[in-house]
Amino acid sequence: MRLNEVTFDDSLPVDGYGPGFFRIGGKLHEGPALLLPSGLSAWGGWDDTAPLLAAAGQVDVLFIGTGAEIAHPPAAFRERLEEAGLGVEAMASPAAARSYNVLLSEGRRVGVALLPV
């Protein structure tokens, strides 16, 4: 069996997470994080939809990491994103990070907004 190292081109994978932080592209990021093809930025949570809406043409799917447990995003939040044409998938942050990394490794147009665990 041949094993190949996964490469992510210029995109940043989520390497790990812990209480209140994420390790992204080998660097520590504290608090909520937003990863898009344009790069990493802080995310303000459910009320901060502007950077997500700006990504509407950049990504085909946007994973929303809801923290340690799966939770439903507020209805108004989800409606705003879906009206902009964003495919939104909400799940616990660990699952969202893994899903993001898999699609990223396949070269897909993907983004993730993560609330800390």
Secondary structure, DSSP 8 states (H G I E B T S, - for coil): --------TTS--EEEEETTEEEETTEEEES-EEEETTEEEE---TT--HHHHHTTTT-SEEEEE-SSS-----HHHHHHHHHTT-EEEEE-HHHHHHHHHHHHHTT--EEEEE---
